[in-house]
Amino acid sequence: MFITFEGLDFCGKSTQIELLKKFLENEGKKVLVIREPGGTEISEKIREILLDKKNYEMTPETELLLFYASRAQLFKEKILPKLNEGYFVLSDRFFDSSTAYQGYGRGLDVEFIKALNKFALNNREPDLTFFIDLPIEKLNERKHKNASAELDRIESSDAQFYENVRRGYLELTEENERIIRINGERPIEEISEEIIRIVSEHPLFGGEK
């Protein structure tokens, strides 16, 4: 299965990915965890460019195309081969992030972004996507709690940007059955239990094609 995790920065994706990984491994599944942007030597170099705050002059169009350059490399080099080997691939972000962040957040053409998905990923979609939803005020609280950590170029965006991104995620959830909205304000254990239940009930969990 190819399972992706989406949401605003600081929503708790990484924690939930790690908990799902442990569950799957205890069930005897082979698991690969990846992050976006990154995951390959080429993609990690692109990540450095994307997140470096020195690159404040980067245009939204450049940002979008760099994300897809990284994603196309990751998909062909890591994701697809591991899926063919029977792995559960858990990704911290995937193409829904581009639709939400660069489409709704930066105001780029959403239909063009969808066309890029088809071009870069051979029409392949995740089998299941968890959108961990967090209101902007909660996002700001978590940002302040992490004040000692240096924010990257995208994390430094303003509240209106994140409002637009969240709206994008909510609209995507309405349009796509594979995207499951998860209330990110609940306790970590409660969120994890819901995610594990949904994964366990998925037709592909037992290895069916």
C-alpha positions as CSV (number, residue, x, y, z in Angstrom):
1,M,0.0,0.0,0.0
2,F,1.0,3.6,-0.7
3,I,-0.2,5.7,2.2
4,T,0.4,9.5,2.4
5,F,0.1,11.9,5.3
6,E,-0.9,15.5,4.7
7,G,-1.6,18.6,6.7
8,L,-0.3,22.0,7.8
9,D,3.2,22.2,9.3
10,F,3.3,21.1,13.0
11,C,0.1,19.1,12.6
12,G,1.7,15.9,13.9
13,K,2.3,13.9,10.7
14,S,5.7,12.6,11.6
15,T,4.5,11.2,14.9
16,Q,1.6,9.4,13.4
17,I,3.8,8.0,10.6
18,E,6.1,6.5,13.2
19,L,3.3,5.0,15.1
20,L,1.8,3.4,12.0
21,K,5.2,2.1,11.0
22,K,5.6,0.3,14.3
23,F,2.1,-1.2,14.0
24,L,2.8,-2.4,10.4
25,E,6.1,-3.9,11.3
26,N,4.5,-5.7,14.3
27,E,2.1,-7.2,11.7
28,G,5.0,-8.5,9.7
29,K,4.8,-5.9,6.9
30,K,7.7,-4.5,5.1
31,V,7.7,-0.7,5.5
32,L,9.5,2.2,3.9
33,V,9.1,5.7,5.3
34,I,9.9,8.7,3.1
35,R,9.5,12.5,3.3
36,E,8.9,15.2,0.7
37,P,10.7,17.0,-0.6
38,G,13.6,14.5,-0.3
39,G,14.2,10.8,-0.1
40,T,16.9,10.4,-2.8
41,E,20.3,12.0,-3.3
42,I,18.9,14.3,-6.0
43,S,15.7,15.1,-4.2
44,E,17.5,16.0,-1.0
45,K,19.6,18.6,-2.9
46,I,16.4,20.0,-4.3
47,R,15.0,20.1,-0.7
48,E,17.9,22.3,0.4
49,I,17.1,24.8,-2.3
50,L,13.4,24.8,-1.6
51,L,13.6,25.3,2.2
52,D,16.6,27.7,2.4
53,K,15.3,31.1,3.6
54,K,18.1,32.7,1.6
55,N,16.1,31.9,-1.5
56,Y,13.3,34.4,-0.6
57,E,13.2,35.6,-4.3
58,M,12.0,32.2,-5.5
59,T,8.8,32.5,-7.5
60,P,5.8,30.3,-6.9
61,E,6.3,28.7,-10.4
62,T,9.9,27.8,-9.6
63,E,8.8,26.4,-6.2
64,L,6.2,24.2,-7.8
65,L,8.4,22.8,-10.5
66,L,11.2,22.1,-8.1
67,F,8.8,20.1,-5.9
68,Y,7.8,18.1,-8.9
69,A,11.4,17.5,-10.0
70,S,12.1,16.1,-6.5
71,R,8.8,14.1,-6.5
72,A,9.3,12.5,-9.9
73,Q,12.8,11.3,-8.9
74,L,11.5,9.9,-5.6
75,F,8.6,8.2,-7.2
76,K,10.7,6.4,-9.9
77,E,13.7,5.7,-7.8
78,K,12.2,4.7,-4.5
79,I,8.4,4.5,-4.2
80,L,7.5,2.5,-7.3
81,P,10.2,-0.2,-6.8
82,K,9.3,-0.7,-3.2
83,L,5.6,-1.0,-4.0
84,N,6.4,-3.6,-6.6
85,E,8.4,-5.5,-3.9
86,G,5.3,-5.6,-1.6
87,Y,6.3,-2.8,0.8
88,F,4.0,-0.4,2.6
89,V,5.3,3.0,1.6
90,L,4.4,5.8,4.1
91,S,5.1,9.3,2.8
92,D,5.3,12.5,4.8
93,R,3.5,14.6,2.1
94,F,3.0,13.9,-1.6
95,F,1.2,15.7,-4.5
96,D,-1.8,16.9,-2.4
97,S,0.7,19.2,-0.7
98,S,1.5,20.9,-4.0
99,T,-2.2,21.3,-4.7
100,A,-2.8,22.8,-1.3
101,Y,0.4,24.8,-0.8
102,Q,1.3,26.0,-4.3
103,G,-2.3,25.9,-5.8
104,Y,-4.4,27.3,-3.0
105,G,-1.6,28.9,-1.0
106,R,0.4,30.5,-3.8
107,G,-2.5,30.9,-6.2
108,L,-1.2,28.8,-9.0
109,D,-3.4,27.0,-11.5
110,V,-4.8,23.8,-9.8
111,E,-5.6,22.2,-13.1
112,F,-2.0,22.6,-14.2
113,I,-0.9,21.0,-11.0
114,K,-3.2,18.0,-11.6
115,A,-1.6,17.7,-15.1
116,L,1.8,17.7,-13.5
117,N,0.7,14.8,-11.3
118,K,-0.2,12.7,-14.4
119,F,3.1,13.6,-16.2
120,A,5.5,13.0,-13.2
121,L,3.8,10.0,-11.7
122,N,2.3,8.0,-14.5
123,N,-1.3,8.7,-13.3
124,R,-0.4,6.9,-10.0
125,E,-2.2,8.0,-6.8
126,P,-1.7,7.0,-3.2
127,D,-4.0,4.2,-2.0
128,L,-4.9,6.1,1.1
129,T,-4.3,9.7,2.3
130,F,-4.7,11.0,5.9
131,F,-5.2,14.7,6.2
132,I,-4.5,15.6,9.8
133,D,-6.5,18.8,10.2
134,L,-5.4,21.5,12.6
135,P,-7.0,25.0,12.9
136,I,-4.7,27.9,12.3
137,E,-4.8,29.1,15.9
138,K,-3.5,25.6,17.0
139,L,-0.8,25.8,14.3
140,N,0.3,29.1,15.8
141,E,0.4,27.7,19.3
142,R,2.6,24.9,18.2
143,K,4.8,27.3,16.3
144,H,5.4,29.3,19.4
145,K,6.2,26.1,21.4
146,N,8.8,25.4,18.8
147,A,10.2,28.9,18.9
148,S,13.7,27.7,19.6
149,A,13.7,25.7,16.3
150,E,14.5,27.7,13.2
151,L,11.6,27.8,10.7
152,D,12.3,27.0,7.1
153,R,11.3,29.2,4.1
154,I,7.8,27.8,3.8
155,E,7.1,27.4,7.6
156,S,7.8,31.2,7.8
157,S,4.7,32.0,5.7
158,D,2.0,34.2,7.2
159,A,-1.4,33.2,8.7
160,Q,-3.4,34.0,5.5
161,F,-1.2,31.7,3.5
162,Y,-1.9,28.9,5.9
163,E,-5.7,29.7,5.9
164,N,-5.6,29.3,2.1
165,V,-3.7,26.0,2.4
166,R,-6.1,24.6,4.9
167,R,-9.1,25.6,2.7
168,G,-7.4,23.7,-0.1
169,Y,-7.0,20.6,1.9
170,L,-10.6,20.7,3.0
171,E,-11.8,21.0,-0.5
172,L,-9.6,18.2,-1.7
173,T,-11.0,16.0,1.1
174,E,-14.5,16.7,-0.2
175,E,-13.5,15.8,-3.7
176,N,-11.5,12.6,-3.1
177,E,-12.7,9.4,-1.3
178,R,-9.1,8.3,-0.7
179,I,-8.4,11.4,1.6
180,I,-9.6,10.9,5.2
181,R,-9.8,14.0,7.4
182,I,-8.4,13.3,10.9
183,N,-9.1,15.7,13.8
184,G,-5.5,16.7,14.8
185,E,-6.6,18.4,18.0
186,R,-7.2,15.0,19.8
187,P,-4.6,13.1,21.9
188,I,-1.8,11.4,19.9
189,E,-2.9,7.9,21.0
190,E,-6.5,8.5,19.9
191,I,-5.5,9.7,16.5
192,S,-3.2,6.7,16.0
193,E,-5.9,4.3,16.9
194,E,-8.2,5.8,14.3
195,I,-5.5,5.7,11.6
196,I,-4.5,2.1,12.4
197,R,-8.2,1.0,12.3
198,I,-8.7,2.6,8.9
199,V,-5.6,1.1,7.4
200,S,-6.4,-2.4,8.9
201,E,-9.9,-2.3,7.2
202,H,-8.5,-1.3,3.8
203,P,-8.9,-4.0,1.1
204,L,-5.2,-3.8,0.3
205,F,-4.1,-4.3,3.9
206,G,-4.1,-8.1,3.4
207,G,-2.1,-8.0,0.2
208,E,-5.0,-8.2,-2.2
209,K,-4.6,-6.5,-5.6
